[in-house]
Every structure is written in C-alpha cells, then in structure tokens.
Amino acid sequence: MQIILLKKFKIQKMKNILHIISSPRVEVSASRKLGKAVIEKIQEKYPDVVVKERDLSKDSIPILEEVHINTFFTPVESHSQEQAAINEYSTGLISELQEADIIVVDSPMYNFSVPASLRAYFDFTSRAGYTFKYDENGPKGLLNNKKLYIAFTSGNIYSEGPYQVYDSNVPYVKNIFGFYGVTDVSVFRAEGLSIPGIQETAMEKAIEAIIIDQFSDITRKGRLTNLQSSFLIGFSQSRFDQLEMEKRAKARSY
Ligand SMILES: Cc1cc2nc3c(=O)[nH]c(=O)nc-3n(C[C@H](O)[C@H](O)[C@H](O)COP(=O)(O)O)c2cc1C
C-alpha cells in the first residue's frame, strides 16, 4: 500500500544533511572550519536544506565492549533491558544516516588515522541488517543514493608525496561508507597545516576548492518527508524505517 502511494505521489522531499563532527577541539579546530564551509556552500546553493549535527565531542560514543558486540549479534526480541538500550542508541545513530541525503564528515588526521570518536561511531553504525547486509553475492550496502563529502585536514601532506602511504584516514572513511552503500564521494583537503609556507594558505585554498553537486545528480526515489508521509498516508517515515530495520534484523545472517 505504502509503496504504491510513494510511487504515485512524487513529492519533492526537503533534503537532509547529516554533519558528523569528530574533532575533540572546538574553537581552534581546522576540520570544523572546513566542514562548516562545506555546509555553508551547500546552504548557499540550496537554502532549504535541513542540517542535523552529530558532534562526537559532545556526545561521546563508548569504546566497543563485549556487551555492545553481544547486543549487535542478538535478535532484538531477545534483548535484555541493557541490550535494548544499547540497541536503541546504535539504531538512533543509524537512523540519522538513513534519513540523510547528504553526509558531511569532518575527518582530521590523528596519528595517521581518524580520531577515536569517529572510529567509535563506525563501530556503532556498522551493523548487518541496518547499514549493510549479506546476500548470496556477499556484503551489500543498505545506505544508497546518498552523497558523502569528506572534510579532511592534516598537518602533513597525504594526497601526494612520500606520506601518501601513511594515509589511513581518507581511504578508511571512503571504505566504510562504501561498505554502507555510499559510493558518491567528494573529498576536500586542507593539508600541510603544520608546514610553513603551506599552512598560511592551505585552509583558504581548500575552502575555495569546494564544489557542491547538483541535487538532481543524487538520485532519490520514492521517499517522502515524515510530515508529508504522515499527512498523506498516516504512516510516518521513521516508523517505516523502524519496521524495515526490524525486518532486516530478523533476516540478517553473519
Ligand atoms: C592528537 C593529534 C594527532 C595528530 N596526528 C597527525 C598525523 O598523524 N599526521 C598529520 O599530518 N597531522 C597530525 N595532526 C595534525 C592534525 O591533523 C591537524 O592539526 C588537523 O587540522 C587537526 O584537526 P582539528 O584541528 O579539527 O582537530 C595531529 C593532531 C593532533 C591533535
């Protein structure tokens, strides 16, 4: 019933942006500056977008412990009270990803990789049945038709030269999101922020180089806003997502 109505009413959905901030620094953070510039350029082009912030320095995600792993591998109907709370937290983070049309990740280089908070975020969102599934052909991403912008900042230079092989940041973030099904990626880099002669202009140049894609290039089919879908068919998108997630969780295989 819902599928038929979704096809019939091709209503333009307001675009949602999820901005994932991972630097523990606030005032002096370079990646926040670059990520903010990406958001502002999207807003310049599309003033109606809705931006949701997930600031990992404010609401720290725990480091993965056994109780979390057990939760993720236990069917929802068998969850203890503690596991239900953990699952709710994890699926809440996943819902933000599902609802986003565009994801902007601030990804500063920390010890050749991402900040621990971003790694923890991936540990809580990489879940079979939610962000990916296994079928007869192997793993398959479940977050499709989304655009990812990575705002990368670093002291050294990794896009070229001898330190390229040390970059476990951008390839890693791309791989994780690619595994989730998000394959349309643009990377904006403010590199060499610790190198005299480069650091003075690196951020300015990175901001100038930001190019935002046309929305029409990010194909979205058959999704309505919560409000529109509730109004039209008395069935909210989040409830739809929840049922989908439950269905997928039941069908998952590891
Ligand atoms: C804890 C820490 C680790 C860092 N590790 C690296 C590194 O491995 N390579 C590098 O080029 N820069 C490194 N830097 C420099 C940062 O990548 C650079 O300052 C970046 O802009 C940090 O982003 P932020 O200001 O948003 O936190 C590190 C900085 C910090 C604070």
The ligand as an SDF file (V2000), in Angstrom:
LIG
                    3D

 31 33  0  0  0  0  0  0  0  0999 V2000
   46.3600   14.1420   18.5230 C   0  0  0  0  0  0  0  0  0  0  0  0
   46.8110   14.6560   17.1790 C   0  0  0  0  0  0  0  0  0  0  0  0
   47.3650   13.7750   16.2720 C   0  0  0  0  0  0  0  0  0  0  0  0
   47.7700   14.2330   15.0320 C   0  0  0  0  0  0  0  0  0  0  0  0
   48.3200   13.3610   14.1410 N   0  0  0  0  0  0  0  0  0  0  0  0
   48.6880   13.8000   12.9230 C   0  0  0  0  0  0  0  0  0  0  0  0
   49.2460   12.9010   11.9640 C   0  0  0  0  0  0  0  0  0  0  0  0
   49.4060   11.7120   12.1830 O   0  0  0  0  0  0  0  0  0  0  0  0
   49.5930   13.4000   10.7670 N   0  0  0  0  0  0  0  0  0  0  0  0
   49.3990   14.7080   10.4360 C   0  0  0  0  0  0  0  0  0  0  0  0
   49.7250   15.0890    9.3270 O   0  0  0  0  0  0  0  0  0  0  0  0
   48.8550   15.5690   11.3130 N   0  0  0  0  0  0  0  0  0  0  0  0
   48.5010   15.1380   12.5320 C   0  0  0  0  0  0  0  0  0  0  0  0
   47.9510   16.0220   13.4280 N   0  0  0  0  0  0  0  0  0  0  0  0
   47.6510   17.3780   12.9900 C   0  0  0  0  0  0  0  0  0  0  0  0
   46.1900   17.4530   12.6120 C   0  0  0  0  0  0  0  0  0  0  0  0
   45.8830   16.5390   11.5760 O   0  0  0  0  0  0  0  0  0  0  0  0
   45.7840   18.8210   12.1600 C   0  0  0  0  0  0  0  0  0  0  0  0
   46.1210   19.7530   13.1640 O   0  0  0  0  0  0  0  0  0  0  0  0
   44.2920   18.8600   11.9140 C   0  0  0  0  0  0  0  0  0  0  0  0
   43.9520   20.0710   11.4540 O   0  0  0  0  0  0  0  0  0  0  0  0
   43.5180   18.5780   13.1740 C   0  0  0  0  0  0  0  0  0  0  0  0
   42.1550   18.8590   13.0040 O   0  0  0  0  0  0  0  0  0  0  0  0
   41.3420   19.5870   14.1390 P   0  0  0  0  0  0  0  0  0  0  0  0
   42.0270   20.9550   14.3080 O   0  0  0  0  0  0  0  0  0  0  0  0
   39.9780   19.7250   13.5730 O   0  0  0  0  0  0  0  0  0  0  0  0
   41.4060   18.7640   15.3790 O   0  0  0  0  0  0  0  0  0  0  0  0
   47.5610   15.5870   14.6800 C   0  0  0  0  0  0  0  0  0  0  0  0
   46.9920   16.4600   15.5990 C   0  0  0  0  0  0  0  0  0  0  0  0
   46.6110   16.0040   16.8410 C   0  0  0  0  0  0  0  0  0  0  0  0
   45.9690   16.9640   17.8070 C   0  0  0  0  0  0  0  0  0  0  0  0
  1  2  1  0
  2  3  1  0
  2 30  2  0
  3  4  2  0
  4  5  1  0
  4 28  1  0
  5  6  2  0
  6  7  1  0
  6 13  1  0
  7  8  2  0
  7  9  1  0
  9 10  1  0
 10 11  2  0
 10 12  1  0
 12 13  2  0
 13 14  1  0
 14 15  1  0
 14 28  1  0
 15 16  1  0
 16 17  1  0
 16 18  1  0
 18 19  1  0
 18 20  1  0
 20 21  1  0
 20 22  1  0
 22 23  1  0
 23 24  1  0
 24 25  2  0
 24 26  1  0
 24 27  1  0
 28 29  2  0
 29 30  1  0
 30 31  1  0
M  END
$$$$
